[in-house]
């Protein structure tokens, strides 16, 4: 069993570090010693944020079982769902969605979990997010939609998923760029054909 540094708050600090490093035994021990599951670090959010960001599924599961707040944020306003979507951690995304994580949360760059999953080509995560109600037409402050992200990277499967969920082909960003224009500019001919 892990030993903790004496003093108030050290159990939580040890738990935060263990969540980041993937040390399940220390996280368990910290919780058994009364650590507050939702204690925030100065910049990295709660233990759940750290575990989700680094892909530690068993720790995420344990923290959620101990009622960790699924929508906690770090200083960049990144939620565990956004972090897991960015990292491509499908299992973690599923766990967070099952615990009610908000699909519409935006980080300080105005991106959602769907924006990151789409832009990084994580098809299974895009599917999960759309099934749980993520909006295929949700634009950021610059007017960029998930369909535009998918068109820009040339991912035909994600483009089709978004279209099947009602993505609007005619939306344009602040520069007047539609998803089709993104695909043309990036020379993704299969996507161009799909969007015409």
Steps between C-alpha positions, in 0.01 A plus 500: 500500500619851423629721776407866503694805601378638830290813493164620381454488126790267432272201444326697226833611348620141499174390338528766228854388417401132505206567267735671256755218513248215486570371851168331580614364837590845629174651376308221679700552819448876488126454468504252791685764705222750436640696207247735339446356152427847359801687639646724230866556425610852411504440125409142411151472646391203708636146506233407243637760257850359536397136467285575193773709337755221539270213404485323837162329460503301826573813700224687317261217585602504867469878530157498336391224741601741778281774349767704328346798321492400131518861378790630711728743317867585501638852453458468122132414563561148369259241637584131538277432195690751287835356615396141429353594162822678403708202611287242323404312817170347390439294814546806720272711280232233537534493880480878524195518274331229706555719808339800329802695377390804300563469126461875444778614737764718333861557599673838491563463125123456452525135394275216614574131540337444159728760338810324633381148420403607149818695433718214621310231310371303801199338329379289791503800730316714244236226481463484880474877533237524226302214656500689831365817340802701387385752239644438153444869414647654815738772377779663698547878525659501154207311354695176449284188530595135555419435131758761401760333725425160344513643146831672572667175609334297225325243717213373284361270770466782750358732232234237426422451871451873543282523190291209629448698823380807312817702445419800281711515183421866443635647824800729453761617747607862554720484189212376285640147488254210482590137563523454123747788472711348779509168313586669168774710660655191660458298177295225661321386185297220661358746749431751222295236318312416819417864571382593149 
